[in-house]
Amino acid sequence: MSRHYLINTVLLVIGVLIGYTLLSSRSQEESVVDQGDYPPARLLNGAPVQADDSESLSAIRQQLDQERLAREQLRAGLEALQMRVEGLEHARSADTEATPSITPIPPTDTVPVVKSSVQALIESGISEERAIWLQERLDENELQQLYLRDRASREGWLKTPRYYKENQQYQNAVTKLRDEVDDDVYDRLLYTLGRSNRVVIKDIMQNSVAGQYGLQGGDSIIEYDSQRIFNSNELSSLVTQGGSGVMTLVRVKRGGEILDIYLPRGPLGIRMSATRIEP
């Protein structure tokens, strides 16, 4: 836009100069015409004065010719400049039409997908009806914990032995649900709640039963004596039951393969770790 204004200003100045030159030349021409091409002789102090010599007339004609030539050159330059300006304007217009307008796309905020607890249970493989029932039980237990904490805080016995004793009954709510659902549902429930659902052998003690009968570090213990194992306390309890030395089935998962290993009931001689594995 500033370039367009500059060009117009230059054209205006050139026009003013041309006009001034034309007016000046026209005044000189009229003066010469009024005097005539060959002015007559006049009297000066009563004495006749001869007409201007031919050299003066030639000088005047030469000056007029130069000014006329200058006007022609200015006119030609003005026309050429005008044509160039028109060409630039045309090219600019063509570029504007050829360039597609880009409409900025407003940024969109990515809204995180929030799943309900019931939906998470359903996606883990639990039926919708069972998922709703489980979540109702868990919600009721959690509400009771909140009410207990609120009452203990108001009455001044929060973080006392009384509070911890009464709160203990609510902390085992998930474990209590095991007797009310099958093993697969309980397994998915633990995983969905972010709890450990597998016992993995970290290493095996030397000369232990586990080493003698083929258990290996990294094995995940799935069952002991046909009982599903979800934590180390369950396994420790099971090995002490029944007759000592009775051959018992231990089912483990090793590298994606399920293996059945028989060994005598009693201490296994392993170090265990609890972990969370997707069912």
Sine and cosine of phi, psi and omega as CSV:
sin_phi,cos_phi,sin_psi,cos_psi,sin_omega,cos_omega
0.00,0.00,-0.67,0.75,0.02,-1.00
-0.90,0.43,-0.56,0.83,0.04,-1.00
-0.90,0.43,-0.61,0.79,0.01,-1.00
-0.90,0.43,-0.67,0.74,0.03,-1.00
-0.91,0.41,-0.62,0.79,0.00,-1.00
-0.90,0.44,-0.68,0.74,0.01,-1.00
-0.90,0.44,-0.67,0.74,0.02,-1.00
-0.89,0.46,-0.63,0.78,0.01,-1.00
-0.90,0.43,-0.68,0.73,0.02,-1.00
-0.88,0.48,-0.68,0.73,0.02,-1.00
-0.88,0.47,-0.63,0.77,0.00,-1.00
-0.91,0.42,-0.68,0.74,0.01,-1.00
-0.90,0.43,-0.67,0.74,0.02,-1.00
-0.89,0.46,-0.65,0.76,0.01,-1.00
-0.88,0.47,-0.67,0.75,0.02,-1.00
-0.89,0.45,-0.68,0.73,0.02,-1.00
-0.89,0.46,-0.66,0.75,0.01,-1.00
-0.90,0.44,-0.67,0.74,0.00,-1.00
-0.90,0.45,-0.67,0.74,0.01,-1.00
-0.90,0.44,-0.66,0.75,0.00,-1.00
-0.90,0.43,-0.67,0.74,0.00,-1.00
-0.89,0.45,-0.68,0.73,0.00,-1.00
-0.91,0.42,-0.67,0.74,-0.01,-1.00
-0.90,0.44,-0.69,0.72,-0.03,-1.00
-0.92,0.39,-0.63,0.77,-0.02,-1.00
-0.89,0.45,-0.61,0.79,0.02,-1.00
-0.90,0.43,-0.66,0.76,0.00,-1.00
-0.92,0.38,-0.62,0.78,-0.01,-1.00
-0.91,0.40,-0.66,0.75,0.00,-1.00
-0.90,0.44,-0.59,0.81,0.02,-1.00
-0.90,0.44,-0.64,0.76,-0.01,-1.00
-0.94,0.33,-0.65,0.76,-0.01,-1.00
-0.90,0.43,-0.64,0.77,0.01,-1.00
-0.88,0.48,-0.60,0.80,0.00,-1.00
-0.98,0.18,-0.30,0.95,-0.04,-1.00
1.00,-0.02,0.41,-0.91,0.03,-1.00
-0.91,0.41,-0.53,0.85,0.00,-1.00
-0.76,-0.65,1.00,0.10,-0.08,-1.00
-0.86,0.51,0.66,-0.76,-0.02,-1.00
-0.95,0.33,0.29,-0.96,0.01,-1.00
-0.95,0.31,0.56,-0.83,0.00,-1.00
-0.83,-0.56,0.20,-0.98,-0.02,-1.00
-0.99,-0.16,0.71,-0.70,0.08,-1.00
-0.80,-0.60,0.94,-0.34,-0.07,-1.00
0.87,0.49,0.61,0.79,0.05,-1.00
0.99,0.15,0.01,1.00,-0.05,-1.00
-0.93,-0.38,0.68,-0.73,0.02,-1.00
-0.91,0.42,0.65,-0.76,0.04,-1.00
-0.93,-0.37,0.73,-0.68,-0.03,-1.00
-0.95,0.32,0.43,-0.90,0.05,-1.00
-0.90,0.44,0.39,-0.92,0.03,-1.00
-0.84,0.55,0.59,-0.81,-0.02,-1.00
-0.95,0.31,0.23,-0.97,-0.06,-1.00
-0.89,0.45,-0.44,0.90,0.00,-1.00
-0.92,0.40,-0.63,0.77,0.02,-1.00
-0.91,0.42,-0.68,0.73,0.02,-1.00
-0.90,0.43,-0.64,0.77,0.02,-1.00
-0.90,0.44,-0.61,0.79,0.01,-1.00
-0.91,0.42,-0.65,0.76,0.00,-1.00
-0.91,0.40,-0.71,0.70,0.00,-1.00
-0.88,0.47,-0.63,0.78,0.01,-1.00
-0.90,0.44,-0.66,0.75,0.02,-1.00
-0.90,0.44,-0.65,0.76,0.02,-1.00
-0.90,0.43,-0.65,0.76,0.02,-1.00
-0.90,0.44,-0.64,0.76,0.02,-1.00
-0.90,0.43,-0.67,0.74,0.01,-1.00
-0.92,0.39,-0.61,0.79,0.03,-1.00
-0.90,0.43,-0.65,0.76,0.03,-1.00
-0.90,0.43,-0.64,0.77,0.02,-1.00
-0.90,0.45,-0.64,0.77,0.03,-1.00
-0.90,0.44,-0.64,0.77,0.02,-1.00
-0.90,0.44,-0.66,0.75,0.00,-1.00
-0.91,0.41,-0.66,0.75,0.04,-1.00
-0.89,0.45,-0.66,0.75,-0.01,-1.00
-0.90,0.44,-0.68,0.73,0.02,-1.00
-0.90,0.44,-0.66,0.75,0.04,-1.00
-0.90,0.44,-0.62,0.79,0.03,-1.00
-0.90,0.43,-0.68,0.73,0.01,-1.00
-0.90,0.44,-0.67,0.74,0.01,-1.00
-0.90,0.44,-0.66,0.76,0.02,-1.00
-0.91,0.42,-0.63,0.77,0.01,-1.00
-0.90,0.43,-0.66,0.75,0.03,-1.00
-0.90,0.44,-0.61,0.79,0.01,-1.00
-0.92,0.39,-0.65,0.76,0.03,-1.00
-0.88,0.47,-0.69,0.72,0.02,-1.00
-0.89,0.46,-0.63,0.78,0.04,-1.00
-0.90,0.43,-0.66,0.75,0.03,-1.00
-0.90,0.43,-0.67,0.74,0.02,-1.00
-0.90,0.44,-0.63,0.77,0.01,-1.00
-0.91,0.41,-0.69,0.72,0.01,-1.00
-0.90,0.43,-0.64,0.77,0.01,-1.00
-0.90,0.43,-0.65,0.76,0.03,-1.00
-0.90,0.43,-0.65,0.76,0.00,-1.00
-0.91,0.42,-0.64,0.77,0.02,-1.00
-0.90,0.43,-0.62,0.78,0.00,-1.00
-0.91,0.42,-0.63,0.77,0.01,-1.00
-0.95,0.31,-0.56,0.83,-0.05,-1.00
-0.97,0.25,-0.48,0.88,-0.04,-1.00
-0.99,0.15,0.90,-0.44,-0.01,-1.00
-0.93,0.36,0.61,-0.79,0.04,-1.00
-0.96,0.27,0.70,-0.72,-0.03,-1.00
-0.95,-0.30,0.89,-0.46,0.02,-1.00
-1.00,-0.03,0.90,-0.44,-0.01,-1.00
-0.88,0.47,0.67,-0.74,0.01,-1.00
-1.00,-0.01,0.88,-0.48,-0.02,-1.00
-0.89,0.45,0.65,-0.76,0.01,-1.00
-0.90,0.43,0.61,-0.79,0.03,-1.00
-0.94,-0.34,0.72,-0.69,0.04,-1.00
-0.98,0.22,0.78,-0.63,0.03,-1.00
-0.98,0.18,0.91,-0.42,-0.02,-1.00
-1.00,0.01,0.87,-0.49,0.00,-1.00
-0.90,0.44,0.61,-0.79,0.03,-1.00
-0.98,0.17,0.88,-0.48,-0.01,-1.00
-0.97,-0.23,0.86,-0.51,0.00,-1.00
-0.99,-0.15,0.64,-0.76,0.09,-1.00
-0.96,0.28,0.29,-0.96,0.01,-1.00
-0.89,0.46,-0.62,0.78,0.01,-1.00
-0.90,0.43,-0.69,0.73,0.00,-1.00
-0.88,0.47,-0.63,0.78,0.04,-1.00
-0.89,0.46,-0.64,0.76,0.04,-1.00
-0.91,0.41,-0.65,0.76,0.01,-1.00
-0.90,0.45,-0.68,0.73,-0.01,-1.00
-0.93,0.37,-0.36,0.93,0.04,-1.00
-0.98,0.21,-0.17,0.99,0.04,-1.00
0.91,-0.43,0.05,1.00,0.02,-1.00
-1.00,0.05,0.62,-0.78,0.00,-1.00
-0.89,0.45,0.42,-0.91,-0.05,-1.00
-0.87,0.49,-0.71,0.71,-0.02,-1.00
-0.87,0.48,-0.71,0.71,0.00,-1.00
-0.93,0.36,-0.60,0.80,0.00,-1.00
-0.90,0.44,-0.67,0.74,0.03,-1.00
-0.89,0.45,-0.69,0.72,0.00,-1.00
-0.89,0.46,-0.71,0.70,0.01,-1.00
-0.88,0.48,-0.68,0.73,-0.03,-1.00
-0.92,0.39,-0.55,0.83,0.07,-1.00
-0.89,0.46,-0.67,0.74,0.01,-1.00
-0.91,0.41,-0.68,0.73,0.00,-1.00
-0.92,0.39,-0.64,0.76,0.01,-1.00
-0.91,0.42,-0.67,0.74,0.01,-1.00
-0.89,0.46,-0.66,0.75,0.01,-1.00
-0.91,0.42,-0.66,0.75,-0.01,-1.00
-0.93,0.38,-0.60,0.80,0.05,-1.00
-0.89,0.45,-0.65,0.76,0.02,-1.00
-0.89,0.46,-0.61,0.80,0.07,-1.00
-0.90,0.43,-0.64,0.77,0.02,-1.00
-0.91,0.41,-0.67,0.74,0.02,-1.00
-0.90,0.44,-0.64,0.77,0.02,-1.00
-0.90,0.45,-0.71,0.71,-0.01,-1.00
-0.90,0.43,-0.67,0.75,0.00,-1.00
-0.89,0.46,-0.70,0.72,-0.02,-1.00
-0.91,0.41,-0.67,0.74,0.01,-1.00
-0.91,0.41,-0.59,0.81,0.02,-1.00
-0.93,0.36,-0.66,0.75,0.00,-1.00
-0.93,0.36,-0.58,0.82,-0.06,-1.00
-1.00,-0.03,-0.11,0.99,0.12,-0.99
1.00,0.05,0.34,0.94,0.05,-1.00
-0.86,-0.51,0.45,0.89,0.10,-1.00
-0.93,0.36,0.62,-0.78,0.00,-1.00
0.90,0.45,0.57,0.82,0.09,-1.00
-0.91,-0.41,0.26,-0.97,0.04,-1.00
-0.81,0.59,-0.60,0.80,0.02,-1.00
-0.88,0.47,-0.68,0.73,-0.02,-1.00
-0.91,0.42,-0.72,0.69,-0.03,-1.00
-0.90,0.43,-0.58,0.82,0.01,-1.00
-0.92,0.39,-0.71,0.70,-0.01,-1.00
-0.95,0.32,-0.49,0.87,-0.01,-1.00
-0.97,0.23,-0.34,0.94,-0.05,-1.00
-0.88,0.48,-0.56,0.83,-0.04,-1.00
-0.92,0.40,-0.39,0.92,0.00,-1.00
-1.00,-0.02,-0.36,0.93,-0.05,-1.00
-0.95,0.31,-0.38,0.93,-0.02,-1.00
-0.99,-0.17,0.38,0.93,-0.07,-1.00
-0.89,0.46,-0.65,0.76,-0.02,-1.00
-0.92,0.40,-0.67,0.74,0.01,-1.00
-0.88,0.47,-0.61,0.79,0.01,-1.00
-0.91,0.41,-0.45,0.89,0.00,-1.00
-0.94,0.34,-0.29,0.96,-0.05,-1.00
-0.88,0.48,-0.59,0.81,-0.01,-1.00
-0.95,0.31,-0.21,0.98,-0.07,-1.00
-0.96,-0.28,-0.08,1.00,0.01,-1.00
-0.72,-0.69,0.25,-0.97,0.04,-1.00
-0.99,0.16,0.17,-0.99,-0.11,-0.99
-0.89,0.46,-0.63,0.77,-0.03,-1.00
-0.90,0.43,-0.68,0.74,0.03,-1.00
-0.91,0.42,-0.68,0.73,0.01,-1.00
-0.89,0.45,-0.63,0.77,0.03,-1.00
-0.87,0.50,-0.73,0.68,0.00,-1.00
-0.93,0.38,-0.57,0.82,0.03,-1.00
-0.89,0.45,-0.73,0.68,0.02,-1.00
-0.86,0.50,-0.71,0.70,-0.02,-1.00
-0.89,0.45,-0.68,0.73,-0.02,-1.00
-0.91,0.42,-0.59,0.81,0.02,-1.00
-0.98,0.21,-0.05,1.00,0.02,-1.00
0.99,0.15,0.36,0.93,-0.01,-1.00
-0.99,-0.17,0.33,-0.94,0.04,-1.00
-0.92,0.39,0.65,-0.76,0.01,-1.00
-0.72,-0.70,0.18,0.98,0.02,-1.00
-0.63,-0.78,0.49,-0.87,0.13,-0.99
-0.92,-0.39,0.84,-0.54,-0.06,-1.00
-0.90,-0.44,0.68,-0.73,0.03,-1.00
-0.97,0.24,0.88,-0.47,0.04,-1.00
-0.97,0.23,-0.79,0.61,0.09,-1.00
-0.41,-0.91,0.16,-0.99,-0.10,-1.00
-0.87,-0.49,0.72,-0.70,0.01,-1.00
-0.95,0.32,0.52,-0.85,0.00,-1.00
-0.92,0.39,0.63,-0.78,0.02,-1.00
0.89,0.46,0.38,0.93,0.00,-1.00
-1.00,0.03,0.26,-0.96,0.05,-1.00
-0.87,0.49,-0.66,0.75,-0.04,-1.00
-0.86,0.51,-0.68,0.73,0.00,-1.00
-0.93,0.35,-0.61,0.79,-0.04,-1.00
-0.93,0.36,-0.49,0.87,-0.08,-1.00
-0.96,-0.28,0.17,0.99,0.22,-0.98
0.98,-0.21,0.12,0.99,0.11,-0.99
-0.95,0.32,0.48,-0.88,-0.06,-1.00
-0.72,-0.70,0.42,-0.91,0.09,-1.00
-0.88,0.47,0.67,-0.74,-0.05,-1.00
0.99,-0.12,-0.22,0.98,0.05,-1.00
-0.92,0.39,0.68,-0.73,0.09,-1.00
-0.98,-0.18,0.86,-0.50,-0.06,-1.00
-0.99,0.15,0.90,-0.43,-0.04,-1.00
-1.00,-0.04,-0.70,0.71,-0.04,-1.00
-0.63,-0.78,0.47,-0.88,0.15,-0.99
-0.71,-0.70,0.89,-0.46,-0.04,-1.00
0.82,0.58,0.71,0.70,0.04,-1.00
0.92,0.39,0.24,0.97,0.05,-1.00
-0.96,-0.29,0.79,-0.61,0.02,-1.00
-0.91,0.42,0.63,-0.77,-0.02,-1.00
-0.93,-0.38,0.83,-0.56,0.03,-1.00
-0.87,-0.50,-0.27,0.96,0.06,-1.00
-0.46,-0.89,0.26,-0.97,-0.10,-0.99
-0.92,0.38,-0.49,0.87,0.02,-1.00
-0.90,0.43,-0.62,0.79,0.02,-1.00
-0.89,0.45,-0.69,0.73,-0.01,-1.00
-0.91,0.41,-0.68,0.73,-0.01,-1.00
-0.89,0.46,-0.55,0.84,0.02,-1.00
-0.96,0.28,-0.64,0.77,-0.07,-1.00
-0.93,0.36,-0.61,0.79,-0.07,-1.00
-0.93,0.37,-0.29,0.96,-0.01,-1.00
-1.00,-0.05,-0.08,1.00,-0.02,-1.00
-1.00,-0.04,0.36,-0.93,0.02,-1.00
0.97,0.25,-0.08,-1.00,-0.04,-1.00
-0.98,0.22,0.69,-0.73,0.01,-1.00
-0.92,0.39,0.70,-0.71,0.04,-1.00
1.00,0.06,-0.10,0.99,0.02,-1.00
-0.93,0.38,0.76,-0.65,-0.01,-1.00
-0.90,0.44,0.79,-0.61,-0.13,-0.99
-0.77,-0.64,0.61,-0.79,0.00,-1.00
-0.98,0.19,0.78,-0.62,0.13,-0.99
-0.86,-0.50,0.87,-0.49,0.00,-1.00
-0.98,-0.20,0.81,-0.58,-0.04,-1.00
-0.80,-0.60,0.34,-0.94,0.09,-1.00
-0.91,-0.42,0.84,-0.55,-0.06,-1.00
-0.77,-0.64,0.93,-0.36,0.03,-1.00
0.86,0.52,0.61,0.80,0.01,-1.00
1.00,0.04,-0.05,1.00,-0.02,-1.00
-0.93,-0.36,0.68,-0.73,0.03,-1.00
-1.00,0.00,0.81,-0.59,-0.02,-1.00
-0.85,-0.53,0.65,-0.76,0.09,-1.00
-0.97,-0.26,0.86,-0.51,-0.04,-1.00
-0.82,-0.58,0.77,-0.64,0.03,-1.00
-0.98,-0.19,0.74,-0.68,0.05,-1.00
-0.51,-0.86,0.33,-0.94,-0.06,-1.00
-0.93,0.36,0.64,-0.77,0.02,-1.00
-0.91,0.42,0.63,-0.77,-0.02,-1.00
0.63,-0.77,-0.13,-0.99,-0.01,-1.00
-0.84,0.54,0.71,-0.70,-0.05,-1.00
-1.00,0.08,-0.49,0.87,-0.04,-1.00
0.98,0.21,0.72,0.70,0.01,-1.00
-0.79,-0.61,0.37,-0.93,0.18,-0.98
-0.95,-0.30,0.77,-0.64,-0.15,-0.99
-0.91,-0.41,0.34,-0.94,0.14,-0.99
-0.62,-0.78,0.61,-0.79,0.03,-1.00
-1.00,0.01,0.66,-0.75,0.00,-1.00
-0.59,-0.81,0.22,-0.98,-0.02,-1.00
-0.91,-0.42,0.88,-0.48,-0.05,-1.00
-0.79,-0.62,0.69,-0.72,0.01,-1.00
-0.91,0.41,0.77,-0.64,-0.03,-1.00
-0.88,0.48,0.00,0.00,0.00,0.00
